[in-house]
Structure formats: structure tokens, C-alpha cells
């Protein structure tokens, strides 16, 4: 995990920012995407299940899982985010297990000890997804599921910095160098993974892909982003 990315998240939380997701009543898949109520990918009743979230941030999803009866485990690279997660869990009256570290470092978990692994928009911050997939496969029980969401790979190709300019393609789909941008004046780095990168990595880690969803944005979603307003 790039040090500037972890530092940025820490500073965003210190300043009361960070774009945290609202609500702890449903597991959320990411900004403007939907919730588990929409997609039903986590396998139904979570009561008693050991569920790991990679990149749990300020804890909305791990707390939501704990409220549904899961033994919820969160891993994140930002200590400040996890401090927020602890406060949120205390406020909601649930217990969660939280760890600080790299999303590919799952040595604190035994092999075949997890019922579900979930990640919402966090794996795009990881340069080596193959390593993550291998570790996740190790800790999952036989036949258990990995469920994750990512920004669409095409999102990194578009230059949307200037709302007065038309959409511009700023990089090749096959350019796998990191994507650097700023959030509220602070630096962040993301990593571009093509669909073939994702499918090959999952296959080599012995996963079978059952479901791929590309939720279509609604008109309300489109109006939130200046470049897409005319399309809706």
C-alpha cells in the first residue's frame, strides 16, 4: 500500500472528512452502487458466520455485518479509519474485530477459517491483486465466497477534472501504471486492473467466478457527476 495513500486517509479522518458511507443497516458496495439488499451475494443469513472485510475503512460495513449477527473482522491500512470504526461499533453496541495492515497480509487468520470475504472499492488501491487473491483463498473455507466491488476499469481512462470540457480519454486501457489524483487537496494513488487481470488472478488462485455485475447508473446517479449530466 503506498505510504501517501495511507497518510491521506489518516489526514482525511483527522479533519473529519473522508467521504464515509452513510448508515450501518445494510452492507454497501460502494458510491452510487447499491447494497446487499439489492444484490444478495453474501449468502443470506450472516448469523454466526466469520466475515472478513478487506479495506473496512471507518467500519460501516463491518458494523452492519455485526448487527446482522456475524463475527465481523475488518482489515484496513489506515489507523485513523480503524479508530473511527471502533467508535462506530461502540456507538452501535456491537463487537467487531479490527486489524491494521496490508490487505494481502492475512497471517493473523488460520487457513479455512472464514465464511465470507467482502471488499467494497478497496482492492483498487492494491498493486498486486494476485497476492491478495491467493491469501483470501487460503483463509476461506471450502466453497466459501469472495465478494468484491471495484470502480469499472474504464473509469481510469477518462479525464473529468474540468467540468467545462468534454470527456477526454487520458490513458490507454492497458496502461497499468498507478493512477495519481488528489482528494480534497491530498494525494491518492489507485491501480488500474483490466478485466483480464482480474479473471486471470482469480483463476490462478483457484477461484471460480460465478457472478459479474455491472450495475447501470440511474438518472439521479448521472446527475451527480458533471460530465454525465447531458447523457441523462
C-alpha contacts under 8 A as a table, 3 or more apart, distances in Angstrom:
res1	aa1	res2	aa2	distance
1	X	5	X	7.20
1	X	6	X	7.30
1	X	77	X	7.56
1	X	102	X	6.44
1	X	125	X	7.02
1	X	126	X	6.18
1	X	127	X	7.44
2	X	5	X	5.41
2	X	6	X	6.75
2	X	189	X	7.27
3	X	6	X	5.27
3	X	7	X	6.11
4	X	7	X	5.03
4	X	8	X	5.99
4	X	187	X	6.57
4	X	188	X	6.63
4	X	189	X	7.74
5	X	8	X	5.07
5	X	9	X	6.38
5	X	187	X	6.81
5	X	188	X	4.97
5	X	189	X	6.12
6	X	9	X	5.30
6	X	10	X	6.26
6	X	77	X	6.17
6	X	78	X	5.45
7	X	10	X	5.07
7	X	11	X	6.16
7	X	78	X	7.56
8	X	11	X	5.12
8	X	12	X	6.06
8	X	186	X	5.98
8	X	187	X	6.42
8	X	188	X	6.75
9	X	12	X	5.04
9	X	13	X	6.24
9	X	18	X	6.75
9	X	78	X	6.31
9	X	80	X	7.49
9	X	81	X	7.20
10	X	13	X	5.34
10	X	14	X	6.17
10	X	78	X	5.87
10	X	79	X	6.79
10	X	80	X	5.00
10	X	81	X	6.67
11	X	14	X	4.92
11	X	15	X	6.20
12	X	15	X	5.22
12	X	16	X	6.31
12	X	17	X	4.78
12	X	18	X	4.99
13	X	16	X	4.90
13	X	17	X	5.27
13	X	18	X	5.78
13	X	80	X	6.14
13	X	81	X	6.48
13	X	84	X	7.97
14	X	17	X	7.42
14	X	80	X	7.07
17	X	20	X	7.69
20	X	57	X	7.94
20	X	58	X	6.86
21	X	28	X	7.78
21	X	30	X	7.91
21	X	31	X	7.63
21	X	60	X	6.81
22	X	60	X	7.48
23	X	26	X	7.32
23	X	60	X	6.72
24	X	27	X	7.25
24	X	60	X	5.19
24	X	61	X	6.53
24	X	63	X	6.28
24	X	64	X	4.71
25	X	64	X	5.39
25	X	67	X	7.73
26	X	35	X	6.25
26	X	36	X	6.48
26	X	37	X	7.10
26	X	61	X	7.30
26	X	64	X	5.69
26	X	65	X	7.80
27	X	35	X	5.50
27	X	36	X	5.39
27	X	37	X	7.95
27	X	60	X	7.65
27	X	61	X	5.03
27	X	64	X	5.94
27	X	65	X	6.91
28	X	33	X	7.88
28	X	34	X	6.12
28	X	35	X	4.28
28	X	36	X	6.38
28	X	61	X	6.55
28	X	120	X	7.37
29	X	33	X	6.07
29	X	34	X	5.86
29	X	35	X	5.57
29	X	36	X	7.29
29	X	119	X	7.86
29	X	120	X	5.05
29	X	121	X	7.38
29	X	148	X	7.75
29	X	149	X	6.19
30	X	33	X	5.46
30	X	34	X	6.94
30	X	120	X	5.67
30	X	121	X	6.06
30	X	149	X	7.23
31	X	34	X	7.71
32	X	217	X	7.58
32	X	221	X	6.29
33	X	215	X	6.77
33	X	217	X	7.70
34	X	37	X	7.87
34	X	38	X	6.14
34	X	39	X	7.71
35	X	38	X	5.35
35	X	39	X	6.68
36	X	39	X	5.10
36	X	40	X	5.18
36	X	41	X	6.80
36	X	42	X	7.33
37	X	40	X	5.92
40	X	43	X	6.73
40	X	44	X	6.83
41	X	44	X	7.67
41	X	147	X	6.97
42	X	116	X	7.01
42	X	145	X	7.50
42	X	147	X	7.04
43	X	46	X	7.58
45	X	68	X	7.75
46	X	49	X	5.37
46	X	65	X	7.17
46	X	68	X	6.15
46	X	69	X	5.98
46	X	70	X	5.16
47	X	68	X	6.19
47	X	69	X	4.08
47	X	70	X	4.89
47	X	71	X	7.95
48	X	69	X	5.93
48	X	70	X	5.06
48	X	71	X	6.23
49	X	69	X	7.69
49	X	70	X	4.99
49	X	71	X	5.86
49	X	114	X	7.76
49	X	115	X	5.89
49	X	116	X	7.73
50	X	70	X	6.06
50	X	71	X	4.74
50	X	72	X	6.10
50	X	73	X	7.36
50	X	113	X	7.57
50	X	114	X	5.21
50	X	115	X	5.29
50	X	116	X	6.79
51	X	65	X	7.80
51	X	70	X	6.55
51	X	71	X	6.15
51	X	72	X	5.04
51	X	73	X	5.99
51	X	114	X	6.13
51	X	115	X	5.85
51	X	116	X	4.86
51	X	117	X	5.84
51	X	118	X	7.43
52	X	72	X	6.16
52	X	73	X	4.67
52	X	74	X	5.84
52	X	75	X	7.59
52	X	114	X	6.98
52	X	116	X	6.35
52	X	117	X	4.76
52	X	118	X	6.14
53	X	56	X	5.53
53	X	61	X	7.84
53	X	62	X	6.78
53	X	72	X	7.70
53	X	73	X	6.23
53	X	74	X	4.93
53	X	75	X	6.27
53	X	117	X	5.85
53	X	118	X	4.73
53	X	119	X	5.40
54	X	74	X	6.38
54	X	75	X	5.21
54	X	76	X	6.54
54	X	103	X	6.03
54	X	117	X	7.41
54	X	118	X	6.33
54	X	119	X	4.98
54	X	120	X	7.82
54	X	122	X	6.96
54	X	123	X	7.84
55	X	74	X	7.18
55	X	75	X	5.60
55	X	76	X	4.53
55	X	77	X	7.23
55	X	103	X	6.90
55	X	119	X	6.39
55	X	120	X	7.38
55	X	122	X	5.21
55	X	123	X	7.61
56	X	59	X	5.47
56	X	60	X	7.64
56	X	61	X	6.89
56	X	62	X	6.77
56	X	74	X	5.30
56	X	75	X	5.82
56	X	76	X	5.64
56	X	82	X	7.92
56	X	119	X	7.42
56	X	120	X	7.96
57	X	60	X	7.76
57	X	76	X	6.05
57	X	78	X	7.33
57	X	81	X	5.07
57	X	82	X	6.34
57	X	85	X	7.12
58	X	81	X	4.58
58	X	82	X	5.69
58	X	83	X	7.43
58	X	84	X	5.03
58	X	85	X	4.36
58	X	88	X	7.73
59	X	62	X	5.29
59	X	63	X	5.86
59	X	74	X	7.50
59	X	81	X	7.71
59	X	82	X	7.05
59	X	84	X	7.11
59	X	85	X	4.16
59	X	86	X	7.52
59	X	88	X	6.86
59	X	89	X	7.55
60	X	63	X	5.34
60	X	64	X	6.11
60	X	85	X	7.26
60	X	88	X	7.64
61	X	64	X	4.87
61	X	65	X	6.11
62	X	65	X	5.05
62	X	66	X	6.11
62	X	72	X	5.48
62	X	73	X	6.72
62	X	74	X	6.27
62	X	96	X	6.98
63	X	66	X	4.97
63	X	67	X	6.11
63	X	72	X	7.37
63	X	85	X	7.92
63	X	88	X	7.43
63	X	89	X	5.83
63	X	92	X	7.66
63	X	94	X	6.99
63	X	96	X	6.94
64	X	67	X	5.13
64	X	68	X	6.47
65	X	68	X	5.06
65	X	69	X	6.65
65	X	70	X	5.51
65	X	71	X	7.77
65	X	72	X	6.10
66	X	69	X	5.10
66	X	70	X	4.73
66	X	71	X	6.09
66	X	72	X	5.43
66	X	94	X	6.29
66	X	95	X	6.89
66	X	96	X	6.70
67	X	70	X	7.22
67	X	94	X	6.57
71	X	96	X	6.90
71	X	97	X	7.80
72	X	95	X	7.93
72	X	96	X	5.33
72	X	97	X	6.24
73	X	96	X	6.02
73	X	97	X	4.60
73	X	98	X	5.74
73	X	99	X	7.82
74	X	96	X	7.47
74	X	97	X	6.17
74	X	98	X	4.71
74	X	99	X	6.19
75	X	98	X	5.93
75	X	99	X	4.82
75	X	100	X	5.80
75	X	101	X	6.65
75	X	102	X	7.94
75	X	103	X	6.75
76	X	79	X	7.52
76	X	81	X	7.57
76	X	82	X	6.94
76	X	99	X	6.59
76	X	100	X	5.24
76	X	101	X	5.86
76	X	102	X	7.03
76	X	103	X	6.81
77	X	100	X	5.37
77	X	101	X	4.75
77	X	102	X	5.75
77	X	103	X	7.34
78	X	81	X	5.23
78	X	82	X	6.46
78	X	100	X	6.79
78	X	101	X	7.88
79	X	82	X	5.14
79	X	83	X	6.21
79	X	100	X	6.32
80	X	83	X	5.01
80	X	84	X	6.40
81	X	84	X	5.14
81	X	85	X	6.32
82	X	85	X	4.72
82	X	86	X	6.21
82	X	98	X	7.01
82	X	99	X	7.86
82	X	100	X	7.45
83	X	86	X	5.18
83	X	87	X	6.42
84	X	87	X	5.13
84	X	88	X	6.15
85	X	88	X	5.02
85	X	89	X	6.13
86	X	89	X	5.16
86	X	90	X	6.20
86	X	96	X	7.77
86	X	98	X	7.97
87	X	90	X	5.14
87	X	91	X	6.13
88	X	91	X	5.04
88	X	92	X	6.18
89	X	92	X	5.12
89	X	93	X	5.99
89	X	94	X	5.31
89	X	95	X	6.32
89	X	96	X	6.80
90	X	93	X	5.04
90	X	94	X	6.28
90	X	95	X	7.45
101	X	105	X	6.86
102	X	105	X	5.32
103	X	106	X	7.24
103	X	126	X	7.62
103	X	132	X	6.71
104	X	131	X	6.06
104	X	132	X	4.40
104	X	133	X	7.98
104	X	135	X	6.37
105	X	108	X	7.98
105	X	132	X	7.82
105	X	135	X	7.39
106	X	109	X	5.70
106	X	135	X	6.40
106	X	136	X	7.71
106	X	139	X	7.81
107	X	110	X	7.29
109	X	113	X	6.98
109	X	139	X	6.50
110	X	113	X	5.61
110	X	139	X	6.09
111	X	138	X	5.31
111	X	139	X	4.29
111	X	140	X	6.92
111	X	141	X	7.69
112	X	138	X	6.27
112	X	139	X	4.51
112	X	140	X	4.62
112	X	141	X	4.01
112	X	142	X	6.80
113	X	139	X	5.58
113	X	140	X	5.98
113	X	141	X	5.84
114	X	117	X	7.17
114	X	139	X	5.84
114	X	140	X	4.72
114	X	141	X	5.70
114	X	144	X	7.80
115	X	140	X	6.09
115	X	141	X	5.89
115	X	144	X	5.57
115	X	145	X	7.20
116	X	140	X	6.92
116	X	144	X	5.97
116	X	145	X	5.26
116	X	146	X	6.08
116	X	147	X	7.64
117	X	136	X	7.31
117	X	140	X	7.41
117	X	145	X	6.45
117	X	146	X	4.75
117	X	147	X	6.20
118	X	146	X	5.96
118	X	147	X	4.83
118	X	148	X	5.47
119	X	122	X	6.18
119	X	123	X	7.10
119	X	147	X	6.54
119	X	148	X	4.55
119	X	149	X	6.38
120	X	123	X	7.68
120	X	148	X	5.66
120	X	149	X	4.96
120	X	150	X	6.76
121	X	124	X	6.35
121	X	148	X	7.49
121	X	149	X	5.39
121	X	150	X	4.62
121	X	151	X	6.56
122	X	125	X	5.75
122	X	126	X	7.56
122	X	149	X	7.99
122	X	150	X	7.20
123	X	126	X	5.24
123	X	129	X	7.28
123	X	150	X	6.79
124	X	127	X	7.69
124	X	150	X	6.27
124	X	151	X	7.38
124	X	190	X	5.71
124	X	191	X	5.43
124	X	192	X	6.95
124	X	193	X	7.58
125	X	189	X	6.80
125	X	190	X	4.73
125	X	191	X	5.74
126	X	129	X	6.22
126	X	190	X	7.41
126	X	191	X	6.46
127	X	191	X	5.77
128	X	131	X	5.74
128	X	132	X	6.94
129	X	132	X	4.98
129	X	133	X	6.13
129	X	198	X	7.78
129	X	201	X	6.99
130	X	133	X	5.14
130	X	134	X	6.23
130	X	201	X	5.02
130	X	202	X	7.34
130	X	204	X	7.97
130	X	205	X	7.33
131	X	134	X	5.19
131	X	135	X	6.31
132	X	135	X	5.25
132	X	136	X	6.08
133	X	136	X	5.07
133	X	137	X	6.07
133	X	201	X	6.91
133	X	202	X	6.29
133	X	205	X	5.94
134	X	137	X	5.21
134	X	138	X	6.32
134	X	205	X	5.04
135	X	138	X	5.06
135	X	139	X	6.51
136	X	139	X	5.37
136	X	140	X	6.16
136	X	146	X	7.66
137	X	140	X	5.34
137	X	205	X	6.63
137	X	206	X	7.44
137	X	207	X	7.35
140	X	143	X	7.88
140	X	144	X	5.87
140	X	145	X	7.45
141	X	144	X	5.31
151	X	155	X	6.61
152	X	155	X	5.51
152	X	156	X	7.97
153	X	156	X	6.12
153	X	157	X	7.76
153	X	173	X	7.66
153	X	192	X	6.63
153	X	193	X	6.47
153	X	194	X	5.93
153	X	195	X	7.28
154	X	157	X	5.40
154	X	158	X	7.27
154	X	173	X	7.03
155	X	158	X	5.83
156	X	159	X	7.95
156	X	171	X	7.67
156	X	179	X	7.28
156	X	192	X	6.91
157	X	169	X	5.35
157	X	170	X	5.50
157	X	171	X	5.17
157	X	172	X	6.60
157	X	173	X	6.46
158	X	167	X	6.54
158	X	168	X	5.61
158	X	169	X	4.75
158	X	170	X	5.72
158	X	171	X	7.60
159	X	162	X	7.82
159	X	167	X	6.31
159	X	168	X	5.11
159	X	169	X	6.06
159	X	170	X	5.61
160	X	163	X	6.46
160	X	167	X	6.42
160	X	168	X	7.31
160	X	227	X	6.82
162	X	165	X	5.60
163	X	166	X	7.53
163	X	226	X	5.69
163	X	227	X	6.07
166	X	227	X	7.05
167	X	227	X	6.68
169	X	172	X	7.92
171	X	175	X	6.75
172	X	175	X	5.17
173	X	176	X	7.98
173	X	194	X	7.28
174	X	194	X	7.17
175	X	192	X	7.52
176	X	191	X	7.02
176	X	192	X	5.41
176	X	193	X	6.81
177	X	191	X	6.93
177	X	192	X	7.05
178	X	189	X	6.27
178	X	190	X	5.67
178	X	191	X	4.71
178	X	192	X	6.49
179	X	189	X	5.57
179	X	190	X	5.05
179	X	191	X	5.92
179	X	192	X	7.01
180	X	187	X	7.17
180	X	188	X	5.89
180	X	189	X	4.57
180	X	190	X	6.48
181	X	187	X	5.96
181	X	188	X	5.51
181	X	189	X	6.47
182	X	185	X	5.48
182	X	186	X	5.05
182	X	187	X	4.42
182	X	188	X	5.56
183	X	186	X	5.20
183	X	187	X	6.43
183	X	188	X	6.82
193	X	196	X	8.00
193	X	197	X	5.75
193	X	198	X	6.67
194	X	197	X	5.07
194	X	198	X	6.49
195	X	198	X	5.14
195	X	199	X	6.20
196	X	199	X	5.17
196	X	200	X	5.79
197	X	200	X	5.33
197	X	201	X	5.93
198	X	201	X	5.24
198	X	202	X	6.16
199	X	202	X	5.20
199	X	203	X	6.07
199	X	209	X	7.82
200	X	203	X	5.10
200	X	204	X	6.08
201	X	204	X	5.26
201	X	205	X	6.27
202	X	205	X	5.15
202	X	206	X	6.44
202	X	207	X	5.20
202	X	208	X	7.29
202	X	209	X	7.64
203	X	206	X	5.05
203	X	207	X	5.28
203	X	208	X	6.57
204	X	207	X	7.42
209	X	212	X	7.65
217	X	220	X	7.93
217	X	221	X	5.65
217	X	222	X	6.47
218	X	221	X	5.10
218	X	222	X	6.31
219	X	222	X	5.06
219	X	223	X	6.24
219	X	232	X	5.48
220	X	223	X	5.26
220	X	224	X	6.74
221	X	224	X	5.52
221	X	225	X	7.50
222	X	225	X	5.75
222	X	228	X	5.29
222	X	229	X	5.68
222	X	231	X	7.61
222	X	232	X	6.43
223	X	226	X	6.73
223	X	228	X	6.49
223	X	229	X	4.72
223	X	232	X	7.20
224	X	229	X	7.50
225	X	228	X	5.64
225	X	229	X	6.53
226	X	229	X	5.53
227	X	230	X	7.24
228	X	231	X	5.31
228	X	232	X	6.92
229	X	232	X	5.54
